[in-house]
Amino acid sequence: MSNAPKRSSSTSTVTPADSPTPRRTLGVGRVLIVIYAILAIGATSRAAFQMATVYSTAPVAITLSALSGVIYIVATVALLRPGRAWYRVAWITISFELLGVIVIGTLSILVPSIFVQGSGIDGTVWSYYGYGYLFIPLVLPVLGMLWLRSRRALVAGS
């Protein structure tokens, strides 16, 4: 048995605190990412099923649901990835999401026939400001923007 000190392996582990780029996947960021991922799966699978089965009965609503699914997927990826470019993509997708919820939510109240057309389809993910999704589509982008804003200095320093 040798009393020589043990040498560390040639590979080193980097903890999030030592990481050269700030991570957005810790704490509240992780919760936001999980919620975005759940909405991405829900909106995309709903739109895919409706496109395959009843698309002709409400094409506008189903297409907008598919668009919202794509937005949620891109936002999820952007929140997961480090770096300035992904930070910008997160801002763009989340801003688009908020705009979509406000515009489609308002239109679904003022002109509901645009989205339903007597099809029995209950509108889009963003209809009635996300009523069918417990208003999460309305609240989530606001929380996402507040959280991204709190990370601005970390991203600017990277």
MDAnalysis code that builds the backbone (N, CA, C; Angstrom):
import MDAnalysis as mda
import numpy as np

u = mda.Universe.empty(474, n_residues=158, atom_resindex=np.repeat(np.arange(158), 3), trajectory=True)
u.add_TopologyAttr("name", ["N", "CA", "C"] * 158)
u.add_TopologyAttr("resid", np.arange(1, 159))
u.add_TopologyAttr("resname", ["MET", "SER", "ASN", "ALA", "PRO", "LYS", "ARG", "SER", "SER", "SER", "THR", "SER", "THR", "VAL", "THR", "PRO", "ALA", "ASP", "SER", "PRO", "THR", "PRO", "ARG", "ARG", "THR", "LEU", "GLY", "VAL", "GLY", "ARG", "VAL", "LEU", "ILE", "VAL", "ILE", "TYR", "ALA", "ILE", "LEU", "ALA", "ILE", "GLY", "ALA", "THR", "SER", "ARG", "ALA", "ALA", "PHE", "GLN", "MET", "ALA", "THR", "VAL", "TYR", "SER", "THR", "ALA", "PRO", "VAL", "ALA", "ILE", "THR", "LEU", "SER", "ALA", "LEU", "SER", "GLY", "VAL", "ILE", "TYR", "ILE", "VAL", "ALA", "THR", "VAL", "ALA", "LEU", "LEU", "ARG", "PRO", "GLY", "ARG", "ALA", "TRP", "TYR", "ARG", "VAL", "ALA", "TRP", "ILE", "THR", "ILE", "SER", "PHE", "GLU", "LEU", "LEU", "GLY", "VAL", "ILE", "VAL", "ILE", "GLY", "THR", "LEU", "SER", "ILE", "LEU", "VAL", "PRO", "SER", "ILE", "PHE", "VAL", "GLN", "GLY", "SER", "GLY", "ILE", "ASP", "GLY", "THR", "VAL", "TRP", "SER", "TYR", "TYR", "GLY", "TYR", "GLY", "TYR", "LEU", "PHE", "ILE", "PRO", "LEU", "VAL", "LEU", "PRO", "VAL", "LEU", "GLY", "MET", "LEU", "TRP", "LEU", "ARG", "SER", "ARG", "ARG", "ALA", "LEU", "VAL", "ALA", "GLY", "SER"])
u.atoms.positions = np.array([
    [0.831, -1.164, 0.000],
    [0.000, 0.000, 0.000],
    [0.875, 1.226, 0.000],
    [0.580, 2.089, -0.872],
    [1.364, 3.309, -1.009],
    [0.671, 4.436, -0.272],
    [1.458, 5.303, 0.309],
    [0.925, 6.483, 0.972],
    [0.903, 7.691, 0.050],
    [1.184, 7.486, -1.214],
    [1.189, 8.593, -2.171],
    [-0.225, 9.117, -2.348],
    [-0.332, 10.424, -2.535],
    [-1.670, 10.978, -2.735],
    [-2.299, 10.435, -4.015],
    [-3.586, 10.284, -3.968],
    [-4.304, 9.801, -5.142],
    [-4.374, 10.906, -6.183],
    [-4.135, 10.525, -7.409],
    [-4.242, 11.489, -8.511],
    [-5.672, 11.530, -9.007],
    [-6.070, 12.717, -9.357],
    [-7.418, 12.835, -9.906],
    [-7.419, 12.327, -11.328],
    [-8.554, 11.897, -11.765],
    [-8.664, 11.397, -13.129],
    [-8.475, 12.548, -14.112],
    [-8.240, 12.209, -15.348],
    [-7.997, 13.235, -16.365],
    [-9.271, 13.989, -16.727],
    [-10.408, 13.424, -16.401],
    [-11.653, 14.142, -16.671],
    [-12.086, 14.867, -15.416],
    [-12.570, 16.045, -15.597],
    [-13.036, 16.807, -14.449],
    [-14.526, 17.037, -14.588],
    [-15.166, 17.144, -13.467],
    [-16.593, 17.437, -13.505],
    [-16.776, 18.925, -13.297],
    [-17.685, 19.455, -14.027],
    [-17.976, 20.878, -13.915],
    [-19.354, 21.019, -13.306],
    [-19.418, 21.689, -12.205],
    [-20.702, 21.920, -11.560],
    [-21.363, 23.134, -12.200],
    [-22.668, 23.270, -12.031],
    [-23.339, 24.424, -12.630],
    [-22.723, 25.754, -12.188],
    [-22.248, 25.839, -10.951],
    [-21.651, 27.083, -10.476],
    [-20.341, 27.384, -11.195],
    [-19.620, 26.317, -11.607],
    [-18.346, 26.498, -12.303],
    [-18.525, 26.642, -13.804],
    [-19.717, 26.409, -14.282],
    [-19.981, 26.422, -15.712],
    [-19.675, 27.796, -16.301],
    [-19.039, 27.828, -17.483],
    [-18.717, 29.111, -18.101],
    [-19.952, 29.866, -18.582],
    [-21.047, 29.174, -18.825],
    [-22.270, 29.851, -19.239],
    [-23.329, 29.628, -18.177],
    [-24.108, 30.649, -17.878],
    [-25.130, 30.495, -16.849],
    [-26.185, 29.487, -17.276],
    [-26.618, 28.691, -16.331],
    [-27.633, 27.684, -16.619],
    [-28.993, 28.196, -16.214],
    [-29.962, 27.946, -17.082],
    [-31.322, 28.367, -16.783],
    [-32.158, 27.195, -16.306],
    [-31.518, 26.039, -16.094],
    [-32.290, 24.846, -15.767],
    [-32.277, 24.526, -14.278],
    [-32.070, 25.517, -13.442],
    [-32.053, 25.293, -12.008],
    [-33.210, 26.036, -11.350],
    [-33.697, 25.518, -10.242],
    [-34.716, 26.202, -9.453],
    [-36.000, 26.464, -10.219],
    [-36.429, 27.732, -10.187],
    [-37.665, 28.139, -10.852],
    [-37.585, 27.865, -12.351],
    [-36.414, 28.018, -12.922],
    [-36.239, 27.745, -14.345],
    [-36.599, 26.318, -14.707],
    [-36.245, 25.399, -13.845],
    [-36.568, 23.995, -14.093],
    [-38.088, 23.782, -14.099],
    [-38.779, 24.422, -13.168],
    [-40.243, 24.310, -13.110],
    [-40.864, 24.872, -14.391],
    [-40.390, 26.047, -14.833],
    [-40.897, 26.637, -16.078],
    [-40.673, 25.704, -17.262],
    [-39.504, 25.121, -17.329],
    [-39.169, 24.228, -18.446],
    [-40.084, 23.011, -18.436],
    [-40.334, 22.454, -17.266],
    [-41.218, 21.287, -17.171],
    [-42.631, 21.659, -17.633],
    [-43.126, 22.809, -17.210],
    [-44.471, 23.229, -17.617],
    [-44.516, 23.469, -19.127],
    [-43.478, 24.114, -19.673],
    [-43.431, 24.310, -21.126],
    [-43.395, 22.974, -21.845],
    [-42.639, 22.021, -21.335],
    [-42.561, 20.704, -21.979],
    [-43.917, 20.000, -21.949],
    [-44.624, 20.099, -20.830],
    [-45.949, 19.489, -20.726],
    [-46.913, 20.126, -21.734],
    [-46.884, 21.458, -21.825],
    [-47.745, 22.131, -22.811],
    [-47.335, 21.772, -24.236],
    [-46.053, 21.631, -24.476],
    [-45.581, 21.251, -25.812],
    [-46.137, 19.888, -26.201],
    [-46.047, 18.935, -25.287],
    [-46.562, 17.591, -25.560],
    [-48.082, 17.630, -25.729],
    [-48.758, 18.330, -24.826],
    [-50.221, 18.390, -24.877],
    [-50.740, 19.050, -26.137],
    [-50.216, 20.232, -26.445],
    [-50.697, 20.975, -27.618],
    [-50.354, 20.258, -28.915],
    [-49.156, 19.716, -28.994],
    [-48.729, 19.044, -30.223],
    [-49.504, 17.753, -30.445],
    [-49.667, 16.959, -29.396],
    [-50.386, 15.693, -29.563],
    [-51.865, 15.943, -29.860],
    [-52.435, 16.941, -29.202],
    [-53.836, 17.288, -29.476],
    [-54.004, 17.702, -30.942],
    [-53.131, 18.590, -31.416],
    [-53.223, 19.064, -32.797],
    [-52.992, 17.925, -33.789],
    [-52.029, 17.060, -33.495],
    [-51.755, 15.940, -34.403],
    [-52.960, 15.007, -34.500],
    [-53.569, 14.712, -33.361],
    [-54.756, 13.854, -33.361],
    [-55.899, 14.513, -34.129],
    [-56.135, 15.792, -33.870],
    [-57.226, 16.486, -34.544],
    [-56.962, 16.642, -36.033],
    [-55.704, 16.849, -36.415],
    [-55.385, 16.940, -37.847],
    [-55.687, 15.618, -38.540],
    [-55.431, 14.524, -37.843],
    [-55.656, 13.208, -38.437],
    [-57.124, 12.802, -38.457],
    [-57.929, 13.384, -37.567],
    [-59.303, 12.894, -37.450],
    [-60.384, 13.900, -37.850],
    [-60.232, 15.170, -37.500],
    [-61.326, 16.130, -37.723],
    [-60.845, 17.463, -38.296],
    [-59.733, 17.472, -38.979],
    [-59.141, 18.720, -39.448],
    [-60.103, 19.561, -40.280],
    [-60.851, 18.931, -41.160],
    [-61.723, 19.697, -42.065],
    [-62.855, 20.412, -41.337],
    [-63.171, 20.010, -40.118],
    [-64.271, 20.646, -39.395],
    [-63.868, 21.955, -38.726],
    [-62.590, 22.139, -38.425],
    [-62.124, 23.382, -37.773],
    [-60.651, 23.618, -38.102],
    [-60.332, 23.852, -39.364],
    [-58.928, 23.967, -39.762],
    [-58.188, 25.126, -39.092],
    [-58.852, 26.248, -38.875],
    [-58.174, 27.397, -38.257],
    [-57.783, 27.063, -36.825],
    [-58.718, 26.549, -36.055],
    [-58.441, 26.219, -34.655],
    [-57.359, 25.162, -34.537],
    [-57.430, 24.138, -35.347],
    [-56.470, 23.037, -35.260],
    [-55.087, 23.491, -35.716],
    [-55.021, 24.304, -36.767],
    [-53.732, 24.829, -37.219],
    [-53.106, 25.726, -36.162],
    [-53.922, 26.553, -35.517],
    [-53.401, 27.415, -34.449],
    [-52.945, 26.598, -33.245],
    [-53.620, 25.503, -32.956],
    [-53.171, 24.619, -31.879],
    [-51.826, 23.986, -32.235],
    [-51.666, 23.608, -33.494],
    [-50.387, 23.050, -33.936],
    [-49.280, 24.100, -33.830],
    [-49.597, 25.328, -34.221],
    [-48.623, 26.413, -34.106],
    [-48.228, 26.630, -32.645],
    [-49.203, 26.614, -31.755],
    [-48.885, 26.793, -30.336],
    [-47.998, 25.655, -29.844],
    [-48.248, 24.443, -30.321],
    [-47.394, 23.316, -29.952],
    [-45.957, 23.520, -30.386],
    [-45.766, 24.006, -31.609],
    [-44.410, 24.291, -32.111],
    [-43.751, 25.384, -31.269],
    [-44.505, 26.420, -30.931],
    [-43.968, 27.499, -30.094],
    [-43.523, 26.949, -28.749],
    [-44.344, 26.090, -28.147],
    [-43.977, 25.505, -26.851],
    [-42.749, 24.612, -26.962],
    [-42.618, 23.876, -28.053],
    [-41.431, 23.034, -28.245],
    [-40.179, 23.900, -28.353],
    [-40.237, 24.924, -29.200],
    [-39.064, 25.800, -29.387],
    [-38.738, 26.534, -28.085],
    [-39.742, 27.001, -27.371],
    [-39.501, 27.686, -26.099],
    [-38.845, 26.739, -25.091],
    [-39.308, 25.499, -25.044],
    [-38.722, 24.517, -24.132],
    [-37.245, 24.308, -24.446],
    [-36.936, 24.097, -25.712],
    [-35.538, 23.895, -26.114],
    [-34.705, 25.136, -25.802],
    [-35.254, 26.312, -26.112],
    [-34.516, 27.558, -25.873],
    [-34.248, 27.779, -24.389],
    [-35.188, 27.416, -23.546],
    [-34.968, 27.559, -22.103],
    [-33.951, 26.555, -21.589],
    [-33.852, 25.412, -22.240],
    [-32.886, 24.392, -21.825],
    [-31.455, 24.714, -22.245],
    [-31.300, 25.326, -23.386],
    [-29.973, 25.535, -23.966],
    [-29.300, 26.785, -23.402],
    [-28.006, 26.723, -23.130],
    [-27.294, 27.909, -22.645],
    [-26.875, 28.827, -23.797],
    [-26.523, 30.042, -23.447],
    [-25.975, 30.973, -24.423],
    [-26.914, 32.104, -24.793],
    [-26.304, 33.148, -25.334],
    [-27.053, 34.352, -25.711],
    [-28.062, 34.100, -26.813],
    [-27.666, 33.324, -27.805],
    [-28.568, 33.076, -28.938],
    [-29.842, 32.367, -28.459],
    [-29.706, 31.360, -27.628],
    [-30.878, 30.650, -27.126],
    [-31.686, 31.529, -26.189],
    [-31.014, 32.406, -25.466],
    [-31.717, 33.360, -24.607],
    [-32.629, 34.243, -25.464],
    [-32.111, 34.711, -26.593],
    [-32.915, 35.521, -27.521],
    [-34.078, 34.723, -28.100],
    [-33.792, 33.474, -28.474],
    [-34.852, 32.613, -29.016],
    [-35.947, 32.424, -27.961],
    [-35.556, 32.246, -26.711],
    [-36.546, 32.101, -25.634],
    [-37.413, 33.357, -25.546],
    [-36.787, 34.524, -25.596],
    [-37.547, 35.779, -25.542],
    [-38.510, 35.888, -26.718],
    [-38.038, 35.554, -27.898],
    [-38.874, 35.665, -29.098],
    [-40.060, 34.717, -29.018],
    [-39.806, 33.455, -28.678],
    [-40.909, 32.489, -28.648],
    [-41.902, 32.797, -27.533],
    [-41.407, 33.200, -26.382],
    [-42.308, 33.500, -25.274],
    [-43.108, 34.777, -25.562],
    [-42.485, 35.748, -26.206],
    [-43.213, 36.963, -26.603],
    [-44.292, 36.637, -27.628],
    [-43.951, 35.792, -28.598],
    [-44.923, 35.363, -29.598],
    [-46.069, 34.617, -28.931],
    [-45.727, 33.785, -27.954],
    [-46.748, 33.041, -27.217],
    [-47.717, 33.994, -26.517],
    [-47.186, 34.986, -25.823],
    [-48.044, 35.943, -25.122],
    [-48.927, 36.704, -26.111],
    [-48.348, 37.140, -27.207],
    [-49.115, 37.829, -28.233],
    [-50.229, 36.924, -28.775],
    [-49.887, 35.665, -29.036],
    [-50.879, 34.714, -29.533],
    [-52.015, 34.488, -28.556],
    [-51.675, 34.346, -27.280],
    [-52.715, 34.140, -26.262],
    [-53.642, 35.358, -26.197],
    [-53.061, 36.545, -26.249],
    [-53.880, 37.760, -26.152],
    [-54.753, 37.933, -27.395],
    [-54.164, 37.796, -28.577],
    [-54.922, 37.995, -29.820],
    [-55.973, 36.903, -29.992],
    [-55.571, 35.646, -29.884],
    [-56.517, 34.550, -30.096],
    [-57.540, 34.497, -28.967],
    [-57.104, 34.777, -27.745],
    [-58.056, 34.827, -26.634],
    [-59.123, 35.872, -26.850],
    [-58.703, 37.040, -27.300],
    [-59.662, 38.115, -27.556],
    [-60.575, 37.771, -28.730],
    [-59.998, 37.274, -29.819],
    [-60.817, 36.904, -30.984],
    [-61.799, 35.783, -30.654],
    [-61.390, 34.855, -29.805],
    [-62.282, 33.740, -29.471],
    [-63.487, 34.206, -28.671],
    [-63.363, 35.344, -28.010],
    [-64.500, 35.920, -27.289],
    [-65.350, 36.773, -28.232],
    [-64.679, 37.581, -29.052],
    [-65.413, 38.497, -29.935],
    [-66.021, 37.804, -31.148],
    [-65.296, 36.851, -31.741],
    [-65.750, 36.167, -32.960],
    [-65.497, 34.655, -32.818],
    [-66.200, 33.982, -31.949],
    [-65.920, 32.570, -31.695],
    [-66.120, 31.670, -32.909],
    [-66.917, 32.090, -33.852],
    [-67.170, 31.254, -35.034],
    [-65.912, 31.030, -35.870],
    [-64.919, 31.889, -35.740],
    [-63.660, 31.701, -36.478],
    [-63.002, 30.390, -36.076],
    [-63.128, 30.039, -34.819],
    [-62.391, 28.897, -34.291],
    [-63.216, 27.625, -34.182],
    [-64.499, 27.734, -33.976],
    [-65.303, 26.545, -33.722],
    [-66.023, 26.064, -34.972],
    [-66.695, 26.911, -35.682],
    [-67.396, 26.586, -36.925],
    [-68.353, 25.413, -36.774],
    [-69.003, 25.295, -35.617],
    [-69.983, 24.239, -35.402],
    [-69.409, 22.838, -35.392],
    [-68.117, 22.724, -35.201],
    [-67.464, 21.416, -35.305],
    [-67.437, 20.637, -34.007],
    [-67.705, 21.300, -32.918],
    [-67.545, 20.632, -31.630],
    [-66.131, 20.754, -31.102],
    [-65.203, 21.229, -31.925],
    [-63.839, 21.474, -31.477],
    [-63.895, 22.679, -30.545],
    [-63.284, 22.572, -29.403],
    [-63.401, 23.634, -28.404],
    [-62.375, 24.746, -28.577],
    [-61.990, 25.037, -29.792],
    [-61.064, 26.127, -30.048],
    [-59.622, 25.670, -30.021],
    [-58.754, 26.601, -29.691],
    [-57.325, 26.336, -29.681],
    [-56.809, 26.294, -28.241],
    [-55.549, 25.994, -28.099],
    [-54.910, 26.033, -26.786],
    [-55.018, 27.441, -26.195],
    [-54.967, 28.445, -27.067],
    [-54.970, 29.838, -26.611],
    [-56.367, 30.468, -26.587],
    [-57.402, 29.737, -27.014],
    [-58.761, 30.284, -26.996],
    [-59.177, 30.634, -25.571],
    [-59.931, 31.720, -25.478],
    [-60.417, 32.194, -24.174],
    [-59.273, 32.317, -23.169],
    [-58.133, 32.761, -23.686],
    [-56.926, 33.003, -22.873],
    [-56.434, 31.745, -22.162],
    [-56.636, 30.604, -22.781],
    [-56.166, 29.357, -22.201],
    [-57.101, 28.756, -21.175],
    [-58.377, 29.116, -21.252],
    [-59.374, 28.617, -20.302],
    [-59.345, 27.091, -20.179],
    [-59.254, 26.402, -21.294],
    [-59.242, 24.941, -21.298],
    [-57.988, 24.345, -20.674],
    [-57.008, 25.173, -20.447],
    [-55.739, 24.740, -19.845],
    [-55.496, 25.490, -18.531],
    [-56.583, 25.834, -17.844],
    [-56.524, 26.503, -16.529],
    [-55.814, 27.852, -16.585],
    [-55.881, 28.531, -17.713],
    [-55.260, 29.835, -17.950],
    [-53.731, 29.799, -17.877],
    [-53.172, 28.619, -17.862],
    [-51.707, 28.495, -17.840],
    [-51.085, 29.159, -19.067],
    [-51.669, 29.019, -20.277],
    [-51.082, 29.699, -21.430],
    [-51.032, 31.225, -21.303],
    [-51.872, 31.810, -20.476],
    [-51.845, 33.258, -20.270],
    [-50.805, 33.650, -19.220],
    [-50.707, 32.881, -18.164],
    [-49.811, 33.212, -17.056],
    [-48.363, 32.812, -17.355],
    [-48.184, 31.684, -18.015],
    [-46.834, 31.143, -18.232],
    [-45.885, 32.089, -18.976],
    [-46.298, 32.728, -20.077],
    [-45.338, 33.613, -20.741],
    [-44.948, 34.817, -19.878],
    [-45.872, 35.308, -19.077],
    [-45.547, 36.431, -18.191],
    [-44.493, 35.979, -17.169],
    [-44.706, 34.814, -16.574],
    [-43.718, 34.287, -15.629],
    [-42.387, 34.006, -16.325],
    [-42.472, 33.465, -17.540],
    [-41.249, 33.202, -18.305],
    [-40.469, 34.465, -18.601],
    [-41.177, 35.529, -18.971],
    [-40.507, 36.806, -19.252],
    [-39.877, 37.393, -17.993],
    [-40.594, 37.327, -16.890],
    [-40.036, 37.828, -15.632],
    [-38.784, 37.046, -15.241],
    [-38.854, 35.749, -15.429],
    [-37.708, 34.911, -15.085],
    [-36.525, 35.164, -16.028],
    [-36.800, 35.274, -17.326],
    [-35.720, 35.584, -18.272],
    [-35.099, 36.948, -17.963],
    [-35.939, 37.900, -17.621],
    [-35.435, 39.234, -17.274],
    [-34.507, 39.176, -16.071],
    [-34.824, 38.331, -15.105],
    [-33.966, 38.210, -13.920],
    [-32.636, 37.546, -14.263],
    [-32.549, 36.869, -15.390],
    [-31.326, 36.187, -15.830],
    [-30.514, 37.010, -16.827],
    [-31.010, 38.208, -17.170],
    [-30.370, 39.024, -18.201],
    [-28.893, 39.296, -17.894],
    [-28.577, 39.669, -16.676],
    [-27.191, 40.002, -16.308],
    [-26.287, 38.774, -16.431],
    [-26.796, 37.611, -16.068],
    [-26.002, 36.389, -16.181],
    [-25.670, 36.065, -17.634],
    [-26.653, 36.249, -18.508],
    [-26.444, 35.947, -19.926],
    [-25.528, 36.989, -20.554],
    [-25.703, 38.252, -20.166],
    [-24.866, 39.322, -20.725],
    [-23.397, 39.127, -20.350],
    [-23.163, 38.535, -19.182],
    [-21.785, 38.317, -18.734],
    [-21.131, 37.103, -19.332],
    [-21.897, 36.275, -20.037],
    [-21.309, 35.044, -20.584],
    [-20.586, 35.277, -21.878],
])
